[in-house]
Amino acid sequence: MIYMFTLENTEGFSQKTLDKMNAEVKERLKKYDPKSKDYKKKRVEIEEEIFDNYCSDSFSPSMKF
């Protein structure tokens, strides 16, 4: 398995969270043929979407009064 998200290429995520993110990417990629010409593009799109989702869920700002 190719690890899309690692401690080396991300910041602020635990290994447990990175494992969840990678598992989600792997699961969503199952419906695409790895030999298709669009596979790499799809993988990047999925990775970016998952990364953005985890960033907004994990690092959402809050205001304290």
C-alpha positions as CSV (number, residue, x, y, z in Angstrom):
1,M,0.0,0.0,0.0
2,I,1.2,3.5,-0.8
3,Y,0.9,5.8,2.1
4,M,-0.5,9.0,0.9
5,F,-0.4,10.8,4.2
6,T,2.6,10.4,6.5
7,L,4.2,12.2,9.4
8,E,6.8,13.5,6.9
9,N,4.4,15.1,4.5
10,T,1.8,16.4,6.9
11,E,1.8,18.4,10.1
12,G,-0.5,18.3,13.1
13,F,-2.0,14.9,12.7
14,S,-1.4,11.8,14.9
15,Q,-0.4,8.6,13.2
16,K,-3.8,7.2,14.2
17,T,-5.5,10.0,12.2
18,L,-3.2,9.5,9.3
19,D,-4.0,5.8,9.2
20,K,-7.7,6.7,9.1
21,M,-7.1,9.1,6.3
22,N,-5.1,6.6,4.3
23,A,-7.7,3.9,4.8
24,E,-10.4,6.3,3.5
25,V,-8.3,7.1,0.4
26,K,-7.8,3.4,-0.2
27,E,-11.5,2.6,0.2
28,R,-12.6,5.4,-2.2
29,L,-10.0,4.4,-4.8
30,K,-11.3,0.9,-5.0
31,K,-14.0,1.9,-7.5
32,Y,-11.3,3.2,-10.0
33,D,-9.1,1.1,-12.2
34,P,-5.4,1.7,-11.3
35,K,-4.5,1.2,-14.9
36,S,-6.8,4.0,-16.2
37,K,-5.3,7.2,-17.4
38,D,-7.3,9.2,-14.9
39,Y,-6.4,7.1,-11.8
40,K,-3.6,9.4,-10.6
41,K,-5.8,12.5,-11.1
42,K,-8.6,10.9,-9.2
43,R,-6.2,9.9,-6.4
44,V,-5.0,13.4,-6.0
45,E,-8.6,14.8,-6.0
46,I,-9.6,12.2,-3.3
47,E,-6.5,12.9,-1.2
48,E,-7.1,16.7,-1.3
49,E,-10.8,16.3,-0.4
50,I,-10.0,14.0,2.5
51,F,-7.2,16.3,3.7
52,D,-9.5,19.3,3.6
53,N,-12.2,17.4,5.4
54,Y,-9.8,16.4,8.2
55,C,-8.4,19.9,8.4
56,S,-11.8,21.5,8.9
57,D,-12.8,18.7,11.4
58,S,-9.6,18.6,13.3
59,F,-8.5,22.2,13.3
60,S,-11.7,24.2,13.2
61,P,-11.2,27.5,15.0
62,S,-13.3,28.4,18.0
63,M,-13.9,31.7,19.7
64,K,-13.7,32.1,23.4
65,F,-15.5,34.9,25.2
